[in-house]
C-alpha cells in the first residue's frame, strides 16, 4: 500500500500547489474564459488548469514506474504510449483553451491520440458478455478502440459545465477503477488510476464552486484519454469483468449526457458538435437547483453508477447478479431521463434570485463551446 500512497500524494501535492501558480500566470497574460450569453459564469476565469492535472499525474507515474517497476512488467510500451498520446492531446487542448480551434481539428486530434494508443498496444480484445464469457471482436478491434477513446474523451468534455462537475465526476470514476483494480489484483491499473485520482483531487480544491480556475479542454480531454486508456489496458488478457463494460458503467452519467446530446441534436437536425444549454446540468439548473446542489446531485448519480460498476466486477461469475446490475442501471437511466423531460421548465426569476446571485460570482459552461 505504500506505493499507492506515495503515488496518490505525489499527484495530489503537485496539482494542488501547481494550480494556483498556473492560475496567476494565466491572469497575467490575459488567458481568460470570458462570459457570454451561452455560458453560466458571469466573470472572466482563467482556463488551462488541466496542465496541472497532467503534470501531477505524470510525476506520480514516473515515481511509480522507477520506484516500483514490478508493477509494470511487460507494460513498458503501454506506459510510453500513454505518455505520448496524452501529451499530444494536452497540447491540442491547451491550444484550444487559448485560441479556440475548430471542433473538427480537435476531433482529428482525438482520433490521432487513439491511433497512438493502438500503436503502443492498447486495444479492445473482447467485450464482456453478461450471459457469460466474452465476445471476441476480431476485425472490429481497432475501429471500436478508436470509437471508445473518442467517446470517453467527449463524454468528459461535455459534462465540464459547472464548477467542479467534470473534475468531481472524473475523480469518482478514477477512484472506482482504482478500487476495482485493487479488488481484482490488477496493481498496474490501480496504481495509475490512484495517481490520476490524487491529481484530480488536488485540482478540484481550486475548481469547486466558486471556481478560481477551469480545467479547460487541456484537462477534460487529458482525463478522458487516460480513463479510456485505463479501460483498454485493464481489458487486455484479463478477467471478463473488467472488459470495457465496467468502465462504461462507471462512466454512466457522462455517457448518458453525451447520448442525450447526440439524440437531441439529431432530432433537431443540428450538427452534433453544436453547443447548446440543454445538458443534464442545465436542466437541473432550470428546475430551480442551485449551482452547488446541481453538482452534488450529479455526484450522487455518479456514485450510483460507480457502485454498479464495482458490483459488476466483483460478482462477474454470477450471471444472474450481473443481469440484475444491468437491469438496475437501465431502469435508473430510464427513470432519470423521464425525470429530466418533466423537470425541464422555466425557472421563476423571483424564486431563484438568491441562487442566481450566488452563481453570478462563478462559473460553468466552458467546454460546451466545443461539444
PyMOL commands that set and color helices and strands:
alter all, ss='L'
color gray80, all
select helices_A, chain A and resi 2-29+50-67+69-72+76-99+103-119+138-158+165-183+187-207+216-235+240-242+245-250+252-267+280-286+291-314+319-343+353-359+367-370
alter helices_A, ss='H'
color red, helices_A
select strands_A, chain A and resi 32-33+45-47+126-128+134-136+213-214
alter strands_A, ss='S'
color yellow, strands_A
deselect
rebuild
show_as cartoon
